[in-house]
Amino acid sequence: MTEQRGVKSIVMDGQEIERCLTRIAHQILETNHGAENLALVGIVTRGDVLAHRLAQKIREIEGVEVGLGSLDISFYRDDFLTNMSPEIHATDIPFDMDGKNIVLVDDVLYTGRTIRAALDAVMDLGRPARVELAVLVDRGHRELPIRADFVGKNVPSSRDESVRLFLQETDGHSDVEILEIAPGRRAGSAPLGKE
């Protein structure tokens, strides 16, 4: 269960988020030598929204549509059995992953456990040629040997803080906030539609 006390700071506003996504889109295209054989897979829910925004930016830059999918990792999480009521979403991968260059997209990279679960889910769905990771925020504190290939912003934080992305599409406003965590609680994603 997550619970925060209050906003300590706002580290990115909506405009900065858009600038970071534009830069990440260019970096993805440069690394992959264009958009051929490229697909974006967003980890629901905010990673999914970011993947849609990145696909739009790639469309504007290259003039092509890339494969776009969403991935629910609820059943792959290592805390699935201890979370009695996980919020389940649909996985939607409308293309064959085999041989594709897949870019996983997530909002905040923290311990690496979400990405480990996402990699397990991807491998159950196909055999990509390569899997890369794009995140809007890397806050550190890794517990697994996972790193992002594309990072919008590094945001140093303590374990007593929660770094949360809010997006217009899901929350009614866009920014990245650092919140203080109430004693005895843990960091986690922002609930949908809540501040």
Number of C-alpha atoms within 10 A of each C-alpha: 8 14 17 19 11 14 15 13 12 14 16 19 15 15 11 16 22 18 12 20 23 18 16 22 22 18 17 21 16 11 11 13 10 16 21 14 14 22 25 27 29 30 24 23 18 23 23 23 21 26 29 19 16 26 21 17 19 22 15 11 15 13 11 14 15 18 21 21 21 24 22 20 23 20 13 16 18 13 12 13 10 8 12 8 8 13 8 11 13 11 16 13 18 10 11 13 21 14 13 20 21 24 22 27 30 26 28 28 25 24 18 19 19 18 23 18 17 24 16 13 19 20 13 9 13 13 16 16 13 13 18 15 20 31 27 24 26 24 19 18 14 14 10 12 9 15 19 19 16 23 21 22 17 14 16 11 16 13 14 15 21 26 31 22 25 24 19 12 12 15 17 12 14 19 18 23 20 21 21 20 21 16 10 9 12 15 20 17 15 18 13 14 13 9 12
